[in-house]
Amino acid sequence: MTTTTGQATEERIPLTRQRIVETTLGYIDDHGLEALSMHKLGAELGVKGMSLYNHVASKEDLLDGVVELLWSEVESAAPTRDDWREGFRLFAHALRDVVRRHPNAAPLITSQHVMPVPALRVVQAHIAAATNGGTPEAQAYPLLRTITWYALGSALVEVSWGFAGPGCAPVVSDLLRPGVPDELVGVAEVCCGQSNPDAEFELGLDLMLRGTESPHPDSPAETSP
């Protein structure tokens, strides 16, 4: 006679690199990058930490995979447009949104020395759209690079300062040390208290994209080979 314990046997989900990387991103989102370890990640996946090395070469390789996953989100959210300038704008917003959606993991985009395939694909697609629209490649690449650094930098500042809406802080005086002259308090109230990150992000994009209509004399597009 066969006896049973009455306990259902859970079907084990196969361990793959993709599953490990996706779980890593979720773990970082929930607990922060500093809390991540292979042991804790293994526990999250229901396996021993050492078994992860059958799918990732090292922790650095794992973090590179997280960067690749972040760029995959950018790629999915930033298809090209008939008007390549609108495509560049969409790319900037996609990159900014990924940083704001994954504030704990986003710094890896700049700290990990890797250029993942999704990043290269999305750049290739938008550069092709720009050149097909009549913009010289020597102008399109610097512009897209500038927009990339702008989107990343501004978004990382936003998450670092904890922007939850207009203004740098709910109470600007909380940012000031004692003894700041009154006239400088007034500067802080205007500069920080009246800031609007969304509107100012659009302003920056407008200025950069409008600049392509009349390139600076010293821009790469005007420089003789």
C-alpha positions as CSV (number, residue, x, y, z in Angstrom):
1,M,0.0,0.0,0.0
2,T,1.4,3.4,-1.0
3,T,1.2,6.2,1.4
4,T,1.3,9.9,0.6
5,T,2.2,12.8,2.8
6,G,-0.6,14.9,1.4
7,Q,1.9,17.6,0.5
8,A,1.7,18.7,-3.1
9,T,5.0,18.6,-5.0
10,E,5.7,22.0,-6.6
11,E,6.8,21.9,-10.2
12,R,10.3,23.3,-10.3
13,I,10.6,26.2,-12.8
14,P,13.8,25.7,-14.9
15,L,16.6,28.0,-14.0
16,T,17.8,30.1,-16.9
17,R,20.0,33.2,-17.3
18,Q,16.9,35.2,-18.3
19,R,15.0,34.2,-15.2
20,I,18.0,34.9,-13.0
21,V,18.5,38.4,-14.5
22,E,14.8,39.3,-14.2
23,T,14.7,38.1,-10.6
24,T,17.8,40.1,-9.9
25,L,16.3,43.3,-11.2
26,G,13.2,42.7,-9.1
27,Y,15.3,42.0,-6.1
28,I,17.3,45.3,-6.6
29,D,14.0,47.2,-7.1
30,D,12.7,45.9,-3.8
31,H,15.8,45.8,-1.6
32,G,18.5,48.0,-3.2
33,L,21.7,47.1,-4.9
34,E,23.8,47.0,-1.7
35,A,21.6,44.2,-0.4
36,L,22.2,41.9,-3.4
37,S,24.3,38.8,-2.9
38,M,24.4,35.5,-4.8
39,H,23.3,33.7,-1.7
40,K,20.2,35.9,-1.2
41,L,19.4,35.8,-4.9
42,G,19.6,32.0,-4.8
43,A,17.2,31.9,-1.9
44,E,14.9,34.2,-3.8
45,L,14.9,31.6,-6.7
46,G,14.7,28.6,-4.4
47,V,18.1,27.3,-5.2
48,K,21.6,27.4,-3.7
49,G,23.6,30.5,-4.6
50,M,26.4,28.4,-6.2
51,S,24.0,26.9,-8.7
52,L,23.6,30.4,-10.3
53,Y,27.1,30.1,-11.7
54,N,25.9,27.5,-14.1
55,H,24.1,30.4,-15.9
56,V,26.1,33.5,-15.1
57,A,29.9,33.8,-15.0
58,S,30.1,36.1,-12.0
59,K,28.2,38.8,-10.1
60,E,29.6,41.4,-12.6
61,D,28.2,39.3,-15.4
62,L,24.9,39.2,-13.6
63,L,24.9,43.0,-13.2
64,D,25.8,43.4,-16.9
65,G,22.7,41.3,-17.6
66,V,20.6,43.7,-15.5
67,V,21.9,46.6,-17.6
68,E,20.9,44.7,-20.8
69,L,17.4,44.2,-19.4
70,L,17.1,47.9,-18.6
71,W,18.1,48.8,-22.1
72,S,15.6,46.2,-23.5
73,E,12.9,48.2,-21.7
74,V,14.2,51.3,-23.4
75,E,14.2,49.6,-26.8
76,S,10.7,48.3,-26.4
77,A,9.4,51.8,-25.5
78,A,11.3,53.8,-28.1
79,P,10.5,52.7,-31.7
80,T,11.5,55.0,-34.5
81,R,9.1,57.6,-35.9
82,D,8.6,59.0,-39.4
83,D,9.8,62.3,-37.9
84,W,13.2,61.3,-36.6
85,R,13.2,64.2,-34.1
86,E,10.1,62.8,-32.5
87,G,11.8,59.4,-32.4
88,F,14.8,61.0,-30.5
89,R,12.3,62.6,-28.1
90,L,10.6,59.2,-27.5
91,F,14.0,57.6,-26.9
92,A,14.8,60.3,-24.3
93,H,11.5,59.8,-22.5
94,A,11.9,56.0,-22.6
95,L,15.4,56.2,-21.0
96,R,14.2,58.7,-18.4
97,D,11.2,56.5,-17.6
98,V,13.4,53.4,-17.1
99,V,15.5,55.3,-14.6
100,R,12.5,56.5,-12.7
101,R,10.9,53.0,-12.8
102,H,14.0,51.3,-11.5
103,P,15.8,53.9,-9.3
104,N,17.8,51.3,-7.4
105,A,19.1,49.6,-10.5
106,A,19.4,52.6,-12.9
107,P,22.9,53.7,-11.7
108,L,24.2,50.4,-13.1
109,I,23.7,51.9,-16.6
110,T,26.6,54.2,-16.0
111,S,28.7,52.2,-13.5
112,Q,28.8,48.9,-15.5
113,H,31.3,49.1,-18.3
114,V,29.2,47.4,-20.9
115,M,27.4,48.4,-24.1
116,P,24.6,45.8,-24.3
117,V,23.1,44.7,-27.6
118,P,19.6,46.3,-27.0
119,A,21.4,49.7,-26.5
120,L,23.3,49.3,-29.7
121,R,20.1,48.2,-31.6
122,V,18.1,51.2,-30.5
123,V,20.9,53.6,-31.3
124,Q,21.4,52.0,-34.7
125,A,17.6,52.3,-35.5
126,H,17.3,56.0,-34.5
127,I,20.5,57.0,-36.3
128,A,19.3,55.3,-39.4
129,A,16.0,57.2,-39.1
130,A,17.8,60.5,-38.8
131,T,20.1,59.8,-41.7
132,N,17.2,58.6,-43.9
133,G,15.6,61.9,-43.0
134,G,18.5,63.9,-44.4
135,T,20.6,64.5,-41.2
136,P,24.3,63.7,-41.7
137,E,25.5,60.8,-39.6
138,A,28.3,63.1,-38.2
139,Q,25.5,65.3,-36.7
140,A,23.1,62.6,-35.7
141,Y,25.5,60.6,-33.5
142,P,26.6,63.6,-31.3
143,L,23.0,64.7,-30.9
144,L,21.8,61.3,-29.8
145,R,24.8,61.0,-27.4
146,T,24.0,64.4,-25.9
147,I,20.3,63.5,-25.5
148,T,21.3,60.2,-23.9
149,W,23.5,61.8,-21.3
150,Y,20.9,64.5,-20.7
151,A,18.1,62.0,-20.1
152,L,20.2,59.8,-17.9
153,G,21.7,62.6,-15.9
154,S,18.5,64.5,-15.3
155,A,16.6,61.3,-14.4
156,L,19.4,60.1,-12.0
157,V,19.3,63.6,-10.3
158,E,15.5,63.3,-10.0
159,V,15.6,59.9,-8.3
160,S,18.6,60.9,-6.1
161,W,16.7,64.0,-4.8
162,G,13.5,62.0,-4.6
163,F,11.4,64.3,-6.8
164,A,7.7,63.4,-6.3
165,G,6.4,66.4,-8.2
166,P,7.2,70.0,-9.0
167,G,10.0,71.5,-6.9
168,C,13.3,70.2,-5.5
169,A,11.8,69.6,-2.0
170,P,8.4,69.9,-0.3
171,V,10.0,72.7,1.9
172,V,13.0,74.4,0.3
173,S,14.3,75.7,3.6
174,D,15.0,72.1,4.6
175,L,17.9,72.2,2.0
176,L,19.5,75.3,3.4
177,R,22.1,75.5,6.2
178,P,21.5,78.0,9.0
179,G,22.7,81.5,8.3
180,V,22.0,81.6,4.6
181,P,21.4,85.3,3.6
182,D,17.8,86.2,3.0
183,E,18.4,87.2,-0.7
184,L,19.9,83.7,-1.3
185,V,16.9,82.1,0.4
186,G,14.9,83.9,-2.2
187,V,17.1,82.5,-5.0
188,A,16.5,79.0,-3.6
189,E,12.8,79.5,-3.4
190,V,12.7,80.4,-7.1
191,C,15.4,78.1,-8.4
192,C,14.2,75.0,-6.5
193,G,10.7,75.7,-5.2
194,Q,9.4,76.7,-8.5
195,S,11.1,74.0,-10.6
196,N,9.1,71.6,-12.7
197,P,11.2,68.6,-13.8
198,D,8.8,67.5,-16.5
199,A,8.5,70.9,-18.1
200,E,12.2,71.5,-17.9
201,F,13.0,68.1,-19.4
202,E,10.9,69.0,-22.4
203,L,12.5,72.4,-22.6
204,G,16.0,70.8,-22.8
205,L,14.8,68.4,-25.5
206,D,13.2,71.3,-27.5
207,L,16.5,73.3,-27.4
208,M,18.6,70.4,-28.5
209,L,16.3,69.2,-31.3
210,R,15.7,72.7,-32.5
211,G,19.5,73.2,-32.7
212,T,19.6,70.7,-35.5
213,E,17.9,73.1,-37.8
214,S,20.8,75.6,-37.6
215,P,23.9,73.7,-36.5
216,H,26.6,75.5,-34.5
217,P,29.6,76.5,-36.8
218,D,31.9,74.2,-34.8
219,S,29.6,71.2,-34.8
220,P,30.9,68.0,-36.4
221,A,28.4,68.4,-39.3
222,E,30.2,71.6,-40.3
223,T,33.7,70.4,-39.8
224,S,35.7,69.5,-42.9
225,P,37.1,65.9,-42.9
